[in-house]
Amino acid sequence: MKAYLALISAAVIGLAACSQEPAAPAAEATAASEAPAAEAASAPEAPAAEAAAGDAAAPAAGNCATTVEANDMMQFNTKEIQVSKACKEFTITLKHTGTQPKASMGHNIVIGKAEDMDGIFKDGVGAADTDYVKPDDARVVAHTKLIGGGEEASLTLDPAKLADGEYKFACTFPGHGALMNGKVTLVD
C-alpha cells in the first residue's frame, strides 16, 4: 500500500511539473456562474433579486445549483460551497477541466460532516471499484462519481441534511483530499 501511494505521489509531482496548462481565469468561472443565475431570474416565479450573479460556489438566493471545477493540478476552483436553505434540492455539478484520465487524475466530490471526513478517506482508499467511496457509507451525505479530464458529474442533496453541524467536501481519490477540500455552508 505504501508503495502504491508513493507511486501515485511521484506521478502527481511529475504531472504537475510537466503541466503547461494555465490556471482558469476568475472571469471564466464568474461567467459560468452567471448563466444559472440568469436562468433563475428569467423563471416566472423567481424574484428580481435572484438575478444577481455571485461566486461560482455561492448561489443567489433561491438558486439551487452550482458548478465546481477541478483540474489536473489537483485543485478545485473554490474552497466553499454555499447551499441555500430555500431549496428543496441542491445540485452540485463537478466539471473536470483537465485532460488526464480518471485512472491517473480522477476527481469526485464527497460531502460529509467535518469530523467524519478522515474515516471517509480511510475507508474510501480501498474502494477503487466504487469511485473511492465506501458503498453505503452512512457518513457520506452525497457524492459524485469519479470523473476524468473533460467529464462532468452531478450530485443532488437535501439542504435540510446540512442543518446539524459543520460539513466539508473533498475529492477522495487517493492523495487528493489534502489539497482538494473545502467547507459546505448552509445560507439563507
Rosetta constraint file for C-alpha pairs under 8 A:
AtomPair CA 1 CA 5 HARMONIC 6.34 0.50
AtomPair CA 2 CA 6 HARMONIC 6.09 0.50
AtomPair CA 3 CA 7 HARMONIC 6.07 0.50
AtomPair CA 4 CA 8 HARMONIC 6.26 0.50
AtomPair CA 5 CA 9 HARMONIC 6.04 0.50
AtomPair CA 5 CA 174 HARMONIC 7.46 0.50
AtomPair CA 5 CA 175 HARMONIC 7.48 0.50
AtomPair CA 6 CA 10 HARMONIC 6.12 0.50
AtomPair CA 7 CA 11 HARMONIC 6.17 0.50
AtomPair CA 8 CA 12 HARMONIC 6.12 0.50
AtomPair CA 8 CA 104 HARMONIC 7.92 0.50
AtomPair CA 8 CA 175 HARMONIC 7.76 0.50
AtomPair CA 9 CA 13 HARMONIC 6.20 0.50
AtomPair CA 9 CA 175 HARMONIC 7.18 0.50
AtomPair CA 10 CA 14 HARMONIC 6.09 0.50
AtomPair CA 11 CA 15 HARMONIC 6.06 0.50
AtomPair CA 12 CA 16 HARMONIC 6.00 0.50
AtomPair CA 13 CA 17 HARMONIC 6.10 0.50
AtomPair CA 14 CA 18 HARMONIC 6.21 0.50
AtomPair CA 15 CA 19 HARMONIC 5.89 0.50
AtomPair CA 16 CA 72 HARMONIC 7.59 0.50
AtomPair CA 16 CA 73 HARMONIC 5.91 0.50
AtomPair CA 24 CA 28 HARMONIC 6.89 0.50
AtomPair CA 24 CA 29 HARMONIC 7.55 0.50
AtomPair CA 25 CA 29 HARMONIC 6.97 0.50
AtomPair CA 26 CA 30 HARMONIC 6.24 0.50
AtomPair CA 27 CA 31 HARMONIC 6.04 0.50
AtomPair CA 28 CA 32 HARMONIC 6.11 0.50
AtomPair CA 29 CA 33 HARMONIC 6.34 0.50
AtomPair CA 29 CA 55 HARMONIC 7.89 0.50
AtomPair CA 29 CA 56 HARMONIC 6.01 0.50
AtomPair CA 29 CA 77 HARMONIC 8.00 0.50
AtomPair CA 30 CA 34 HARMONIC 6.29 0.50
AtomPair CA 30 CA 53 HARMONIC 7.89 0.50
AtomPair CA 30 CA 54 HARMONIC 7.18 0.50
AtomPair CA 30 CA 55 HARMONIC 6.17 0.50
AtomPair CA 30 CA 56 HARMONIC 5.89 0.50
AtomPair CA 31 CA 35 HARMONIC 7.00 0.50
AtomPair CA 32 CA 36 HARMONIC 7.87 0.50
AtomPair CA 32 CA 56 HARMONIC 7.24 0.50
AtomPair CA 33 CA 37 HARMONIC 6.78 0.50
AtomPair CA 33 CA 53 HARMONIC 6.84 0.50
AtomPair CA 33 CA 54 HARMONIC 6.95 0.50
AtomPair CA 33 CA 55 HARMONIC 6.85 0.50
AtomPair CA 33 CA 56 HARMONIC 4.91 0.50
AtomPair CA 33 CA 57 HARMONIC 7.96 0.50
AtomPair CA 33 CA 66 HARMONIC 7.23 0.50
AtomPair CA 33 CA 67 HARMONIC 7.26 0.50
AtomPair CA 34 CA 38 HARMONIC 5.99 0.50
AtomPair CA 34 CA 53 HARMONIC 5.10 0.50
AtomPair CA 34 CA 54 HARMONIC 7.22 0.50
AtomPair CA 35 CA 39 HARMONIC 6.19 0.50
AtomPair CA 36 CA 40 HARMONIC 6.17 0.50
AtomPair CA 36 CA 63 HARMONIC 7.59 0.50
AtomPair CA 36 CA 65 HARMONIC 7.50 0.50
AtomPair CA 36 CA 66 HARMONIC 7.83 0.50
AtomPair CA 37 CA 41 HARMONIC 6.22 0.50
AtomPair CA 37 CA 50 HARMONIC 6.84 0.50
AtomPair CA 37 CA 51 HARMONIC 5.52 0.50
AtomPair CA 37 CA 52 HARMONIC 6.73 0.50
AtomPair CA 37 CA 53 HARMONIC 5.73 0.50
AtomPair CA 37 CA 59 HARMONIC 7.70 0.50
AtomPair CA 37 CA 60 HARMONIC 6.77 0.50
AtomPair CA 37 CA 63 HARMONIC 6.62 0.50
AtomPair CA 38 CA 42 HARMONIC 6.28 0.50
AtomPair CA 38 CA 51 HARMONIC 5.57 0.50
AtomPair CA 38 CA 52 HARMONIC 7.89 0.50
AtomPair CA 38 CA 53 HARMONIC 7.62 0.50
AtomPair CA 39 CA 43 HARMONIC 6.51 0.50
AtomPair CA 40 CA 46 HARMONIC 6.11 0.50
AtomPair CA 40 CA 50 HARMONIC 6.86 0.50
AtomPair CA 40 CA 51 HARMONIC 6.84 0.50
AtomPair CA 40 CA 63 HARMONIC 6.44 0.50
AtomPair CA 41 CA 46 HARMONIC 5.39 0.50
AtomPair CA 41 CA 47 HARMONIC 6.73 0.50
AtomPair CA 41 CA 48 HARMONIC 6.19 0.50
AtomPair CA 41 CA 49 HARMONIC 7.92 0.50
AtomPair CA 41 CA 50 HARMONIC 5.65 0.50
AtomPair CA 41 CA 51 HARMONIC 4.61 0.50
AtomPair CA 42 CA 46 HARMONIC 6.98 0.50
AtomPair CA 46 CA 50 HARMONIC 6.56 0.50
AtomPair CA 46 CA 62 HARMONIC 7.79 0.50
AtomPair CA 47 CA 51 HARMONIC 7.78 0.50
AtomPair CA 49 CA 61 HARMONIC 7.81 0.50
AtomPair CA 50 CA 60 HARMONIC 5.53 0.50
AtomPair CA 50 CA 61 HARMONIC 5.71 0.50
AtomPair CA 50 CA 62 HARMONIC 6.74 0.50
AtomPair CA 50 CA 63 HARMONIC 7.25 0.50
AtomPair CA 51 CA 60 HARMONIC 7.38 0.50
AtomPair CA 52 CA 60 HARMONIC 6.44 0.50
AtomPair CA 53 CA 59 HARMONIC 7.86 0.50
AtomPair CA 53 CA 60 HARMONIC 6.60 0.50
AtomPair CA 54 CA 58 HARMONIC 5.88 0.50
AtomPair CA 54 CA 59 HARMONIC 6.41 0.50
AtomPair CA 54 CA 60 HARMONIC 6.48 0.50
AtomPair CA 55 CA 59 HARMONIC 7.28 0.50
AtomPair CA 56 CA 66 HARMONIC 6.56 0.50
AtomPair CA 56 CA 67 HARMONIC 6.39 0.50
AtomPair CA 56 CA 68 HARMONIC 7.06 0.50
AtomPair CA 56 CA 78 HARMONIC 7.59 0.50
AtomPair CA 57 CA 66 HARMONIC 5.66 0.50
AtomPair CA 57 CA 67 HARMONIC 6.55 0.50
AtomPair CA 57 CA 68 HARMONIC 6.69 0.50
AtomPair CA 57 CA 78 HARMONIC 6.61 0.50
AtomPair CA 57 CA 80 HARMONIC 6.48 0.50
AtomPair CA 57 CA 81 HARMONIC 4.80 0.50
AtomPair CA 57 CA 82 HARMONIC 6.08 0.50
AtomPair CA 58 CA 66 HARMONIC 7.41 0.50
AtomPair CA 58 CA 80 HARMONIC 7.84 0.50
AtomPair CA 58 CA 81 HARMONIC 6.20 0.50
AtomPair CA 58 CA 82 HARMONIC 4.96 0.50
AtomPair CA 58 CA 83 HARMONIC 7.54 0.50
AtomPair CA 59 CA 63 HARMONIC 5.42 0.50
AtomPair CA 59 CA 64 HARMONIC 7.07 0.50
AtomPair CA 59 CA 65 HARMONIC 6.99 0.50
AtomPair CA 59 CA 66 HARMONIC 6.56 0.50
AtomPair CA 59 CA 82 HARMONIC 6.45 0.50
AtomPair CA 59 CA 83 HARMONIC 7.05 0.50
AtomPair CA 59 CA 84 HARMONIC 7.06 0.50
AtomPair CA 61 CA 84 HARMONIC 6.52 0.50
AtomPair CA 61 CA 86 HARMONIC 7.46 0.50
AtomPair CA 61 CA 188 HARMONIC 7.07 0.50
AtomPair CA 62 CA 84 HARMONIC 6.46 0.50
AtomPair CA 62 CA 86 HARMONIC 5.73 0.50
AtomPair CA 62 CA 87 HARMONIC 6.27 0.50
AtomPair CA 63 CA 84 HARMONIC 7.24 0.50
AtomPair CA 63 CA 87 HARMONIC 7.55 0.50
AtomPair CA 64 CA 83 HARMONIC 7.43 0.50
AtomPair CA 64 CA 84 HARMONIC 6.72 0.50
AtomPair CA 64 CA 87 HARMONIC 5.67 0.50
AtomPair CA 64 CA 89 HARMONIC 6.72 0.50
AtomPair CA 64 CA 90 HARMONIC 4.75 0.50
AtomPair CA 64 CA 91 HARMONIC 6.34 0.50
AtomPair CA 65 CA 90 HARMONIC 5.49 0.50
AtomPair CA 65 CA 91 HARMONIC 4.56 0.50
AtomPair CA 65 CA 92 HARMONIC 5.74 0.50
AtomPair CA 65 CA 93 HARMONIC 7.71 0.50
AtomPair CA 66 CA 91 HARMONIC 6.50 0.50
AtomPair CA 66 CA 92 HARMONIC 5.12 0.50
AtomPair CA 66 CA 93 HARMONIC 6.33 0.50
AtomPair CA 67 CA 92 HARMONIC 5.67 0.50
AtomPair CA 67 CA 93 HARMONIC 4.64 0.50
AtomPair CA 67 CA 94 HARMONIC 5.91 0.50
AtomPair CA 67 CA 95 HARMONIC 7.20 0.50
AtomPair CA 68 CA 76 HARMONIC 6.72 0.50
AtomPair CA 68 CA 77 HARMONIC 6.35 0.50
AtomPair CA 68 CA 78 HARMONIC 6.95 0.50
AtomPair CA 68 CA 92 HARMONIC 7.13 0.50
AtomPair CA 68 CA 93 HARMONIC 6.15 0.50
AtomPair CA 68 CA 94 HARMONIC 4.98 0.50
AtomPair CA 68 CA 95 HARMONIC 6.29 0.50
AtomPair CA 69 CA 76 HARMONIC 5.57 0.50
AtomPair CA 69 CA 77 HARMONIC 5.44 0.50
AtomPair CA 69 CA 78 HARMONIC 7.96 0.50
AtomPair CA 69 CA 94 HARMONIC 5.74 0.50
AtomPair CA 69 CA 95 HARMONIC 4.75 0.50
AtomPair CA 69 CA 96 HARMONIC 5.83 0.50
AtomPair CA 69 CA 97 HARMONIC 6.48 0.50
AtomPair CA 70 CA 74 HARMONIC 6.91 0.50
AtomPair CA 70 CA 75 HARMONIC 5.52 0.50
AtomPair CA 70 CA 76 HARMONIC 4.49 0.50
AtomPair CA 70 CA 77 HARMONIC 6.45 0.50
AtomPair CA 70 CA 94 HARMONIC 7.20 0.50
AtomPair CA 70 CA 95 HARMONIC 6.16 0.50
AtomPair CA 70 CA 96 HARMONIC 4.79 0.50
AtomPair CA 70 CA 97 HARMONIC 5.99 0.50
AtomPair CA 70 CA 98 HARMONIC 7.36 0.50
AtomPair CA 70 CA 107 HARMONIC 7.13 0.50
AtomPair CA 71 CA 75 HARMONIC 5.73 0.50
AtomPair CA 71 CA 76 HARMONIC 6.91 0.50
AtomPair CA 71 CA 96 HARMONIC 5.64 0.50
AtomPair CA 71 CA 97 HARMONIC 5.10 0.50
AtomPair CA 71 CA 98 HARMONIC 4.62 0.50
AtomPair CA 71 CA 149 HARMONIC 7.67 0.50
AtomPair CA 72 CA 97 HARMONIC 7.56 0.50
AtomPair CA 72 CA 98 HARMONIC 4.86 0.50
AtomPair CA 72 CA 99 HARMONIC 6.92 0.50
AtomPair CA 72 CA 100 HARMONIC 6.46 0.50
AtomPair CA 72 CA 105 HARMONIC 6.43 0.50
AtomPair CA 72 CA 149 HARMONIC 7.71 0.50
AtomPair CA 74 CA 105 HARMONIC 7.83 0.50
AtomPair CA 74 CA 176 HARMONIC 6.37 0.50
AtomPair CA 74 CA 179 HARMONIC 6.68 0.50
AtomPair CA 74 CA 180 HARMONIC 6.32 0.50
AtomPair CA 75 CA 179 HARMONIC 6.64 0.50
AtomPair CA 75 CA 180 HARMONIC 5.52 0.50
AtomPair CA 76 CA 180 HARMONIC 5.88 0.50
AtomPair CA 76 CA 181 HARMONIC 7.56 0.50
AtomPair CA 78 CA 182 HARMONIC 7.42 0.50
AtomPair CA 79 CA 181 HARMONIC 6.56 0.50
AtomPair CA 79 CA 182 HARMONIC 4.29 0.50
AtomPair CA 79 CA 183 HARMONIC 6.27 0.50
AtomPair CA 80 CA 182 HARMONIC 5.29 0.50
AtomPair CA 80 CA 183 HARMONIC 4.73 0.50
AtomPair CA 80 CA 184 HARMONIC 5.77 0.50
AtomPair CA 80 CA 185 HARMONIC 7.14 0.50
AtomPair CA 81 CA 182 HARMONIC 7.58 0.50
AtomPair CA 81 CA 183 HARMONIC 6.34 0.50
AtomPair CA 81 CA 184 HARMONIC 4.83 0.50
AtomPair CA 81 CA 185 HARMONIC 6.18 0.50
AtomPair CA 82 CA 184 HARMONIC 5.96 0.50
AtomPair CA 82 CA 185 HARMONIC 4.80 0.50
AtomPair CA 82 CA 186 HARMONIC 5.88 0.50
AtomPair CA 82 CA 187 HARMONIC 6.26 0.50
AtomPair CA 83 CA 90 HARMONIC 6.85 0.50
AtomPair CA 83 CA 159 HARMONIC 6.68 0.50
AtomPair CA 83 CA 184 HARMONIC 7.17 0.50
AtomPair CA 83 CA 185 HARMONIC 6.01 0.50
AtomPair CA 83 CA 186 HARMONIC 4.87 0.50
AtomPair CA 83 CA 187 HARMONIC 5.87 0.50
AtomPair CA 84 CA 90 HARMONIC 7.70 0.50
AtomPair CA 84 CA 159 HARMONIC 7.13 0.50
AtomPair CA 84 CA 186 HARMONIC 5.93 0.50
AtomPair CA 84 CA 187 HARMONIC 4.95 0.50
AtomPair CA 84 CA 188 HARMONIC 5.67 0.50
AtomPair CA 85 CA 159 HARMONIC 5.96 0.50
AtomPair CA 85 CA 160 HARMONIC 7.29 0.50
AtomPair CA 85 CA 186 HARMONIC 6.23 0.50
AtomPair CA 85 CA 187 HARMONIC 5.86 0.50
AtomPair CA 85 CA 188 HARMONIC 5.38 0.50
AtomPair CA 86 CA 188 HARMONIC 6.75 0.50
AtomPair CA 87 CA 158 HARMONIC 7.92 0.50
AtomPair CA 87 CA 159 HARMONIC 6.82 0.50
AtomPair CA 88 CA 158 HARMONIC 6.16 0.50
AtomPair CA 88 CA 159 HARMONIC 6.80 0.50
AtomPair CA 89 CA 156 HARMONIC 6.37 0.50
AtomPair CA 89 CA 157 HARMONIC 5.59 0.50
AtomPair CA 89 CA 158 HARMONIC 4.85 0.50
AtomPair CA 89 CA 159 HARMONIC 6.48 0.50
AtomPair CA 90 CA 156 HARMONIC 5.46 0.50
AtomPair CA 90 CA 157 HARMONIC 5.35 0.50
AtomPair CA 90 CA 158 HARMONIC 6.32 0.50
AtomPair CA 90 CA 159 HARMONIC 6.63 0.50
AtomPair CA 91 CA 154 HARMONIC 6.67 0.50
AtomPair CA 91 CA 155 HARMONIC 5.62 0.50
AtomPair CA 91 CA 156 HARMONIC 4.34 0.50
AtomPair CA 91 CA 157 HARMONIC 6.53 0.50
AtomPair CA 92 CA 154 HARMONIC 5.52 0.50
AtomPair CA 92 CA 155 HARMONIC 5.43 0.50
AtomPair CA 92 CA 156 HARMONIC 6.45 0.50
AtomPair CA 93 CA 152 HARMONIC 6.89 0.50
AtomPair CA 93 CA 153 HARMONIC 5.73 0.50
AtomPair CA 93 CA 154 HARMONIC 4.18 0.50
AtomPair CA 93 CA 155 HARMONIC 6.57 0.50
AtomPair CA 94 CA 108 HARMONIC 7.32 0.50
AtomPair CA 94 CA 109 HARMONIC 7.23 0.50
AtomPair CA 94 CA 144 HARMONIC 7.67 0.50
AtomPair CA 94 CA 152 HARMONIC 5.39 0.50
AtomPair CA 94 CA 153 HARMONIC 5.33 0.50
AtomPair CA 94 CA 154 HARMONIC 5.97 0.50
AtomPair CA 95 CA 150 HARMONIC 7.24 0.50
AtomPair CA 95 CA 151 HARMONIC 6.15 0.50
AtomPair CA 95 CA 152 HARMONIC 4.38 0.50
AtomPair CA 95 CA 153 HARMONIC 6.82 0.50
AtomPair CA 96 CA 107 HARMONIC 7.29 0.50
AtomPair CA 96 CA 147 HARMONIC 6.94 0.50
AtomPair CA 96 CA 148 HARMONIC 6.28 0.50
AtomPair CA 96 CA 149 HARMONIC 5.12 0.50
AtomPair CA 96 CA 150 HARMONIC 5.45 0.50
AtomPair CA 96 CA 151 HARMONIC 5.59 0.50
AtomPair CA 96 CA 152 HARMONIC 6.09 0.50
AtomPair CA 97 CA 149 HARMONIC 5.94 0.50
AtomPair CA 97 CA 150 HARMONIC 5.60 0.50
AtomPair CA 97 CA 151 HARMONIC 7.75 0.50
AtomPair CA 98 CA 148 HARMONIC 7.69 0.50
AtomPair CA 98 CA 149 HARMONIC 4.54 0.50
AtomPair CA 98 CA 150 HARMONIC 6.29 0.50
AtomPair CA 99 CA 148 HARMONIC 7.30 0.50
AtomPair CA 99 CA 149 HARMONIC 4.07 0.50
AtomPair CA 99 CA 150 HARMONIC 6.24 0.50
AtomPair CA 100 CA 104 HARMONIC 6.67 0.50
AtomPair CA 100 CA 105 HARMONIC 5.64 0.50
AtomPair CA 100 CA 106 HARMONIC 7.74 0.50
AtomPair CA 100 CA 148 HARMONIC 6.19 0.50
AtomPair CA 100 CA 149 HARMONIC 5.01 0.50
AtomPair CA 101 CA 105 HARMONIC 5.89 0.50
AtomPair CA 101 CA 106 HARMONIC 6.49 0.50
AtomPair CA 101 CA 147 HARMONIC 7.87 0.50
AtomPair CA 101 CA 148 HARMONIC 4.51 0.50
AtomPair CA 101 CA 149 HARMONIC 5.57 0.50
AtomPair CA 102 CA 106 HARMONIC 3.56 0.50
AtomPair CA 102 CA 107 HARMONIC 7.02 0.50
AtomPair CA 102 CA 146 HARMONIC 6.88 0.50
AtomPair CA 102 CA 147 HARMONIC 5.45 0.50
AtomPair CA 102 CA 148 HARMONIC 3.80 0.50
AtomPair CA 102 CA 149 HARMONIC 6.96 0.50
AtomPair CA 103 CA 148 HARMONIC 7.56 0.50
AtomPair CA 105 CA 148 HARMONIC 6.48 0.50
AtomPair CA 105 CA 149 HARMONIC 7.82 0.50
AtomPair CA 106 CA 146 HARMONIC 5.83 0.50
AtomPair CA 106 CA 147 HARMONIC 5.28 0.50
AtomPair CA 106 CA 148 HARMONIC 4.85 0.50
AtomPair CA 106 CA 149 HARMONIC 7.67 0.50
AtomPair CA 106 CA 173 HARMONIC 6.53 0.50
AtomPair CA 107 CA 146 HARMONIC 5.32 0.50
AtomPair CA 107 CA 147 HARMONIC 5.48 0.50
AtomPair CA 107 CA 148 HARMONIC 6.68 0.50
AtomPair CA 107 CA 171 HARMONIC 5.74 0.50
AtomPair CA 107 CA 172 HARMONIC 7.47 0.50
AtomPair CA 107 CA 173 HARMONIC 6.24 0.50
AtomPair CA 108 CA 131 HARMONIC 7.82 0.50
AtomPair CA 108 CA 143 HARMONIC 7.14 0.50
AtomPair CA 108 CA 144 HARMONIC 5.50 0.50
AtomPair CA 108 CA 145 HARMONIC 5.89 0.50
AtomPair CA 108 CA 146 HARMONIC 4.73 0.50
AtomPair CA 108 CA 147 HARMONIC 6.45 0.50
AtomPair CA 108 CA 170 HARMONIC 7.54 0.50
AtomPair CA 108 CA 171 HARMONIC 4.97 0.50
AtomPair CA 108 CA 172 HARMONIC 6.68 0.50
AtomPair CA 108 CA 173 HARMONIC 7.28 0.50
AtomPair CA 109 CA 143 HARMONIC 5.42 0.50
AtomPair CA 109 CA 144 HARMONIC 5.48 0.50
AtomPair CA 109 CA 145 HARMONIC 7.87 0.50
AtomPair CA 109 CA 169 HARMONIC 6.19 0.50
AtomPair CA 109 CA 170 HARMONIC 5.43 0.50
AtomPair CA 109 CA 171 HARMONIC 5.06 0.50
AtomPair CA 109 CA 172 HARMONIC 7.42 0.50
AtomPair CA 110 CA 133 HARMONIC 7.97 0.50
AtomPair CA 110 CA 140 HARMONIC 6.87 0.50
AtomPair CA 110 CA 141 HARMONIC 7.73 0.50
AtomPair CA 110 CA 142 HARMONIC 6.08 0.50
AtomPair CA 110 CA 143 HARMONIC 4.28 0.50
AtomPair CA 110 CA 144 HARMONIC 6.68 0.50
AtomPair CA 110 CA 169 HARMONIC 5.37 0.50
AtomPair CA 110 CA 170 HARMONIC 5.41 0.50
AtomPair CA 110 CA 171 HARMONIC 6.20 0.50
AtomPair CA 110 CA 172 HARMONIC 6.94 0.50
AtomPair CA 111 CA 140 HARMONIC 5.90 0.50
AtomPair CA 111 CA 141 HARMONIC 5.47 0.50
AtomPair CA 111 CA 142 HARMONIC 5.42 0.50
AtomPair CA 111 CA 143 HARMONIC 6.16 0.50
AtomPair CA 111 CA 167 HARMONIC 6.94 0.50
AtomPair CA 111 CA 168 HARMONIC 5.73 0.50
AtomPair CA 111 CA 169 HARMONIC 4.42 0.50
AtomPair CA 111 CA 170 HARMONIC 6.79 0.50
AtomPair CA 111 CA 184 HARMONIC 7.92 0.50
AtomPair CA 112 CA 116 HARMONIC 6.38 0.50
AtomPair CA 112 CA 117 HARMONIC 6.24 0.50
AtomPair CA 112 CA 139 HARMONIC 5.94 0.50
AtomPair CA 112 CA 140 HARMONIC 4.88 0.50
AtomPair CA 112 CA 141 HARMONIC 5.28 0.50
AtomPair CA 112 CA 142 HARMONIC 7.42 0.50
AtomPair CA 112 CA 167 HARMONIC 5.61 0.50
AtomPair CA 112 CA 168 HARMONIC 5.77 0.50
AtomPair CA 112 CA 169 HARMONIC 6.64 0.50
AtomPair CA 113 CA 117 HARMONIC 6.53 0.50
AtomPair CA 113 CA 139 HARMONIC 7.18 0.50
AtomPair CA 113 CA 140 HARMONIC 7.91 0.50
AtomPair CA 113 CA 165 HARMONIC 6.83 0.50
AtomPair CA 113 CA 166 HARMONIC 5.81 0.50
AtomPair CA 113 CA 167 HARMONIC 4.28 0.50
AtomPair CA 113 CA 168 HARMONIC 6.07 0.50
AtomPair CA 114 CA 166 HARMONIC 5.68 0.50
AtomPair CA 114 CA 167 HARMONIC 4.96 0.50
AtomPair CA 114 CA 168 HARMONIC 5.30 0.50
AtomPair CA 116 CA 120 HARMONIC 6.23 0.50
AtomPair CA 116 CA 139 HARMONIC 6.42 0.50
AtomPair CA 117 CA 121 HARMONIC 6.14 0.50
AtomPair CA 117 CA 168 HARMONIC 7.52 0.50
AtomPair CA 118 CA 122 HARMONIC 6.21 0.50
AtomPair CA 119 CA 123 HARMONIC 6.04 0.50
AtomPair CA 120 CA 124 HARMONIC 5.87 0.50
AtomPair CA 120 CA 133 HARMONIC 7.27 0.50
AtomPair CA 120 CA 134 HARMONIC 7.49 0.50
AtomPair CA 120 CA 137 HARMONIC 7.89 0.50
AtomPair CA 120 CA 139 HARMONIC 7.15 0.50
AtomPair CA 120 CA 140 HARMONIC 7.38 0.50
AtomPair CA 121 CA 125 HARMONIC 6.30 0.50
AtomPair CA 121 CA 133 HARMONIC 7.91 0.50
AtomPair CA 121 CA 172 HARMONIC 5.89 0.50
AtomPair CA 121 CA 177 HARMONIC 7.81 0.50
AtomPair CA 122 CA 126 HARMONIC 7.73 0.50
AtomPair CA 123 CA 127 HARMONIC 7.06 0.50
AtomPair CA 123 CA 133 HARMONIC 7.26 0.50
AtomPair CA 123 CA 134 HARMONIC 5.87 0.50
AtomPair CA 124 CA 128 HARMONIC 7.38 0.50
AtomPair CA 124 CA 132 HARMONIC 4.35 0.50
AtomPair CA 124 CA 133 HARMONIC 4.49 0.50
AtomPair CA 124 CA 134 HARMONIC 5.13 0.50
AtomPair CA 124 CA 172 HARMONIC 6.65 0.50
AtomPair CA 125 CA 132 HARMONIC 5.70 0.50
AtomPair CA 125 CA 133 HARMONIC 7.78 0.50
AtomPair CA 125 CA 172 HARMONIC 7.60 0.50
AtomPair CA 125 CA 173 HARMONIC 7.42 0.50
AtomPair CA 125 CA 174 HARMONIC 6.03 0.50
AtomPair CA 126 CA 132 HARMONIC 6.92 0.50
AtomPair CA 126 CA 134 HARMONIC 7.87 0.50
AtomPair CA 127 CA 131 HARMONIC 6.59 0.50
AtomPair CA 127 CA 132 HARMONIC 4.60 0.50
AtomPair CA 127 CA 133 HARMONIC 5.87 0.50
AtomPair CA 127 CA 134 HARMONIC 5.62 0.50
AtomPair CA 127 CA 135 HARMONIC 7.92 0.50
AtomPair CA 128 CA 132 HARMONIC 4.77 0.50
AtomPair CA 128 CA 133 HARMONIC 7.71 0.50
AtomPair CA 130 CA 134 HARMONIC 6.86 0.50
AtomPair CA 130 CA 135 HARMONIC 6.83 0.50
AtomPair CA 131 CA 145 HARMONIC 5.99 0.50
AtomPair CA 131 CA 146 HARMONIC 5.17 0.50
AtomPair CA 131 CA 173 HARMONIC 7.65 0.50
AtomPair CA 132 CA 146 HARMONIC 7.88 0.50
AtomPair CA 132 CA 172 HARMONIC 5.87 0.50
AtomPair CA 132 CA 173 HARMONIC 5.97 0.50
AtomPair CA 132 CA 174 HARMONIC 7.77 0.50
AtomPair CA 133 CA 137 HARMONIC 7.61 0.50
AtomPair CA 133 CA 172 HARMONIC 7.13 0.50
AtomPair CA 141 CA 157 HARMONIC 7.45 0.50
AtomPair CA 141 CA 161 HARMONIC 7.48 0.50
AtomPair CA 142 CA 155 HARMONIC 6.55 0.50
AtomPair CA 142 CA 156 HARMONIC 7.15 0.50
AtomPair CA 142 CA 157 HARMONIC 6.30 0.50
AtomPair CA 143 CA 155 HARMONIC 5.93 0.50
AtomPair CA 144 CA 153 HARMONIC 5.96 0.50
AtomPair CA 144 CA 154 HARMONIC 5.72 0.50
AtomPair CA 144 CA 155 HARMONIC 5.35 0.50
AtomPair CA 145 CA 153 HARMONIC 6.49 0.50
AtomPair CA 147 CA 151 HARMONIC 5.82 0.50
AtomPair CA 147 CA 152 HARMONIC 6.49 0.50
AtomPair CA 147 CA 153 HARMONIC 7.09 0.50
AtomPair CA 157 CA 161 HARMONIC 7.79 0.50
AtomPair CA 158 CA 162 HARMONIC 7.77 0.50
AtomPair CA 159 CA 163 HARMONIC 7.33 0.50
AtomPair CA 159 CA 186 HARMONIC 7.25 0.50
AtomPair CA 162 CA 166 HARMONIC 7.74 0.50
AtomPair CA 162 CA 167 HARMONIC 6.98 0.50
AtomPair CA 162 CA 186 HARMONIC 6.72 0.50
AtomPair CA 163 CA 186 HARMONIC 7.23 0.50
AtomPair CA 166 CA 183 HARMONIC 7.93 0.50
AtomPair CA 166 CA 184 HARMONIC 7.56 0.50
AtomPair CA 166 CA 185 HARMONIC 7.73 0.50
AtomPair CA 167 CA 183 HARMONIC 6.11 0.50
AtomPair CA 167 CA 184 HARMONIC 5.23 0.50
AtomPair CA 167 CA 185 HARMONIC 7.12 0.50
AtomPair CA 168 CA 181 HARMONIC 7.09 0.50
AtomPair CA 168 CA 182 HARMONIC 5.61 0.50
AtomPair CA 168 CA 183 HARMONIC 4.39 0.50
AtomPair CA 168 CA 184 HARMONIC 5.19 0.50
AtomPair CA 169 CA 181 HARMONIC 5.47 0.50
AtomPair CA 169 CA 182 HARMONIC 5.37 0.50
AtomPair CA 169 CA 183 HARMONIC 6.08 0.50
AtomPair CA 169 CA 184 HARMONIC 6.48 0.50
AtomPair CA 170 CA 177 HARMONIC 5.57 0.50
AtomPair CA 170 CA 180 HARMONIC 5.53 0.50
AtomPair CA 170 CA 181 HARMONIC 4.05 0.50
AtomPair CA 170 CA 182 HARMONIC 6.48 0.50
AtomPair CA 171 CA 176 HARMONIC 5.95 0.50
AtomPair CA 171 CA 177 HARMONIC 5.17 0.50
AtomPair CA 171 CA 180 HARMONIC 5.70 0.50
AtomPair CA 171 CA 181 HARMONIC 6.64 0.50
AtomPair CA 172 CA 176 HARMONIC 6.41 0.50
AtomPair CA 172 CA 177 HARMONIC 5.68 0.50
AtomPair CA 173 CA 177 HARMONIC 7.16 0.50
AtomPair CA 176 CA 180 HARMONIC 5.72 0.50
AtomPair CA 177 CA 181 HARMONIC 5.88 0.50
